[in-house]
Every structure is written in C-alpha cells, then in structure tokens.
C-alpha cells in the first residue's frame, strides 16, 4: 500500500543538489506536521542530485515516520519532479514547497483552510525577499503569461501551493508547467484562490533559475498553452452500465 494514502495531505518537496538545506527541511517540516490542520506527511523527490542529497533524504526518512522519498538517477527539472510527486501521491490533497524554504511550511494551514472550497490554493509572496532584478523578471513573465493564458494569477512562481490530488493527476504536464498551474487547473474548470504568505531570502544552496529559464522558456510555453487550450479534451460520464 502507498503510505501517502493513510494521510489527508502530502507535501511534495522536489530536491536537486540541496544538501545544505536538507537539515532545515527536516527541522521545519517535522515541526509543522503535528500542527497541520489535516493529517499530513512529506514526500521528498530526488531529481538526480549529484551531491549528498539522496543520502541525507534516506537518513531523514529513517528518523521521521511521516517522511517518505522517491528518487530518480537523472536530473529532469522541476516540472518533472513535481509530476513524479503528483503521480505518486494518493492523499486527497497535496502541497508543494521548495527545498530552499523561502516560504514557511506553517503557512500551509492558511491555504488548507480554503482547500475544501478551491481545487488550487496558492501563495503570493508578500514583501518578497529577492533582488530587484529577479523581481523584475518575474513581473515581466507573470504579466506576459496572464495576457496569453487569461488566468488571473499574480504570482505563479510562489513555491507554496495546495491542490486537489485527483485534479492535479488529470492536468497535462510539460517542462515548465509549474509556472502554469492556475491556467492548467482552469482547463478542468477548477476553482482557484491566492493568499499572501511569508517569503524569505535563500540562505543556503544555489538557485537553479536564471534569465533564460525565467523569461525565454515561459515565453515559448505560453504559445504552447494557447494551442493546447483550443484542443483540450474534456468530458464527463453521466451514465454507465459496465
């Protein structure tokens, strides 16, 4: 039996070369779990790390009964790591947080309050602790994405999200999809809500993002989304005799 099926809420943490952050991941998430408003566990997803991340993940899971892991030997990127987590999770709700912990796990409870009413609840980074240049890149990318997709999200890059697992399993995935979750959930007529959450500077490890994958990649993906939106297959079975 998949252990995540015993929980209401599974927090997916994609990990790529984050050995310097994993002690904080264990400390903060293990402190949050007993306070979660839903019975919760953690799924660590190793995305082909070349440092000691996998070794540390295994040690954490041996110490922490509500921590689990899956691992790939190759690095595929954040979107693929998220999809691997979504495909694995069997709890009713799932969450997402980055291993750099620039958001606070305690804020999951703010989002979970609205999870029964909204299929996707995401954070908005309040008083964002990034450089002016990084914030400018995000502002440009978010504005262009909204114009192209028609979604109303103001901060799709916020690494704190809660979603209905069954809906997440249905949406189409592609490299870069993590920036399009509100638009992709909209394909399933899902309800969406944003809430302000706390944000902190990265204090360990190295960011995996730069100008190219913040702007050029999402620019091309917007055209791909518009093409897919026009051709998306959606149906509902109203009667059956099987």
Secondary structure, DSSP 8 states (H G I E B T S, - for coil): --GGGG-SEEEEEEESS-TTTHHHHHHHHHHHHTT-SS-EEEEEEEES-SSSHHHHHHHHHHH-TTEEEEEESS---HHHHHHHHHHH--SSEEEEE-TT--S-GGGHHHHHTTTTT-SEEEEEETT--S-HHHHHHHHHHHHHHHHHH----S-TT-SEEEEEHHHHHHS---TTGGG-HHHHHHTTT--EEEEEE------SS-----HIIIIIHHHHHHHHHHHHHHH-----------
